[in-house]
Amino acid sequence: MPDTNKILQPLYLKVKRHILDNIGSGKWRAAARVPSENDLVKTFGVSRMTANRALRELSHEGVLVRIAGVGSFVADQHAHAHPLEIRGIADEIKRRGHAHRAEVISLERVQAVASLSKDFGIAARSELFSSCIVHFENDEPIQLEDRHVLPSLAPDYLKVNFTLTTPYDYLIKVAPLQEAEHLMRAVMPDERTRKHLSMKRNEPCLLMVRRTWTAGKIASIARLFYPGSRYEISGRFRP
């Protein structure tokens, strides 16, 4: 029986996937020149418009750099995120054509310290769920996720295998996002953070504190640490 998904897949996506696969495998590294529109037309038997769309979209997504009259080149895949978007780290990594995996450092019940009690609007020493997870991009640590969750909004949180899914993906399903807040700043990491992210001594990191609300309550507070030398925050805005 023919593969319906392959038959229905637009041709420009087939071209994009070919380019992403070669970049993801390491065959085409940063600054490498990728096949031209003419080369793609001959290889895939597509129209010039189709080849152009694939290259154009990859350029807009930051995967390629196009230089008029010269060609298209693999961009430095320096990890980055948009400050106004709410997206899971796994999706972010996969959009770059890279592989994601996670290592769970801890998953437990804790008592809320004073600052967390205030943030969540709960009594001091109330129970919270806590998780600490390192996310890897192509086996390189890119994010340390230190998260606290309100048990009443995600009662099965501690039962989830977070090597198969992410806290973000799980919480979106059980506690639909109503509102979110981001706070970003540069900080010097403590020894634990530096170790988990394989950072050099005296290297700063980016810290994003993300609060999410569900049903009028704060459902989760996550402290997301990124190595400063391997991650950036970028965005394009329109008033």
N, C-alpha and C positions, 0 to 999 in steps of 0.2 A: 504493500500500500504506500503511495507517495507521501512524503512529509508535507502536510498542508502548510505548516508554519514557514517552511522554506519557500514554498510556491508563492505564498502571499506576501513575503517580506519584500519591501521596496528595494530596488537595486542599489540605491544610494546607501542604504544601511549595510548591504553586503560589502560595499567598498569601504565604508567606515570601519566595519568589524575587522576587515583584513588589515587595515592600517593599525588599529588599536591592538590587535593580536600580536603584530610584529613589534610594536612598542612595548607591550606588556611582557613579552617573552625576553626582552633585552636585545633582540636582533637589531632593532633600530634605536640607537641611544640619542640622548640630547644632542642637538645640532646636526644630526644625520639628515641628509636630504632624502625625501620620500619620492615615490614615483610621480611624475608630472601628470597633468590631465591627459595628455596624449598617451602616455604609458598605461594609465588606468583604462582608457577607452579600448586600447588594444588587448589588454589582459582580460578584462571582464566583458568585453563586447557591449559596453554601455554607451550612451550618448555623451557628448562633451558636457552637456548641461548636468547630467547625472554625476559625472566625475567632479565637476565644479562644485556641485552642492555638497558632496561629501567632504571635499577639502575645505570649503567655506565654513561648514558647520564645525568641523574639528578646529578650525582657526578661532571661531567665536567661542568655543568651549575651552580654549587655552591649551589644546593638545599640540597644535601646529602653529608655526610662525610663517606667514606668507610674505614674500618679498617680491614686489612687482618686477617682472622681467628677469628674475633670478630663479625662483622656485619656492617650494614649501619645505620647511625643516621642522624636525621634532623639537618642541619647546622644552625648556628645562622644567621637568615635572615637579616643581617645587610645590609641595602640598599647600592648598589654600582653601579658604571658605568665604562665603558671603556673609557679612555681619547681620543681615536682616532675614536670612533664610533659616528655617528650622529643618535640618536634614541630619539623618543618622550618619555616623562615621563610616559604617559599612557601605552605604549608598554613595557617599562622597568619594571613597576610595575606588569603588567599582566604576564610577563615572570617569575616572582617570585611566581606566583599563588595567588596574592593578588588583592584586589579590589581598583580601582581608582575612585576618584571623584574630582571635582574642584569647587572652590568658586571664583567668579569674584569680585574683590575688586573695580576695575575701568576699564572703556573702553571709551576712549574719544579722541578728537582732542587736540593737544598741539602745542605750538610753540617751535621750536628747540632752545635749549640753545647753547652757543658758542661751547662747546665740541661736542655735537651731530651734529651740522652743519658741523664741521670739519670732523667728522667720516663719515657722509653720503655724504659729498662733495656737500652740498647744501647751499644756501644763509642763512645768519643768520635770525632767527625768521620764517623760512619756516615752513609750516604745516607738522606735523607727526602724525601718529596714535599711541596711547599709550594704553597698557593694563597691568594690575597688577592682577595676578591670584595666588591663593594658591592651590597647588595640595596635595591631601591626599592619603595615603596608609593605607588601613584598618582603615580609619577615624583618622589617625595620620598625622599631617602636615609634609610633607617631602621636599617640594620645594616651594619657593616664586619666581615666574616668573615675572620679570619686563621687559617688551619688548616695543621697538619702531619699527615702520614699515613705510617704504616709501609708501605713498598713491598711487603713480602712478603704483606700481607693485602689489598692493592688494587693489583696490578701494572699495571693499565691506567688508573690515575687521571689521568695526564697527557694521555691521549688523549680524555678526555671533554669535550664541549661544555657548559660550565656556564652557558651562556645558555639552554639548553633544559631542563636539569635542575639540581638543586642537589647539592652534595657530600653533604648529609644523605641525600637520596633515593637517590643512587648507592651510598653506603656501606652503607645498610640492606640493599641487595640483595646486594652482593658480600661484605660482612663483617657478618653478622647481629649485632645488638646483644645482648651478654650482660650487661653492667653499665654504668652511667654514673655520673658524679660531676659536680656543679655547684658552682662557687665564685663568689659574686657580691660585688662591691664597687663603690663609687663611686670614680672616678679622674678626674684632669685629663688630657684627651687631648693627644697630641703634635700637631705641626703637620700631619702627614700624615693622621691620623685626623680632625682637625677639618676639614680641607679636603674629604676624601671624604664626610663626613657633613653638610657645609654648616652647621657649628656656629658660634655666636658666640664670640668670644674670651672666655676666663674662664668659659665654660659647661662644667659637669662632664658626664661621661658615665657610663653604667652599663657595667660590664665583667662578662661571664659567661665563666668558663673552664670548658669542658666537656671532660671526658675520657671516652672510651668504650672498653670492652674487648670483644674478640672472641677466642674460643678461649684465654682466659687471658692474652692479651697486650693492651697498650694499642694500639688500632688508630688512634686519632686524638686529637689535642689541638687544640681550637679556642678561639681568643680572640675573643669576640663583643662588639663595641662598639656601644652604642646611645646616641643623643643624649638626654641627661637630660630635656630639655624636651618630648620627643615620645615617650617610652617609659616604661612602668612594669611592675613585677613584682607580681603579685597572686595570691592563692590562698585556697582555703577548705579547712580541714582538719577531720578527724574522728578522735579518738583511738580 
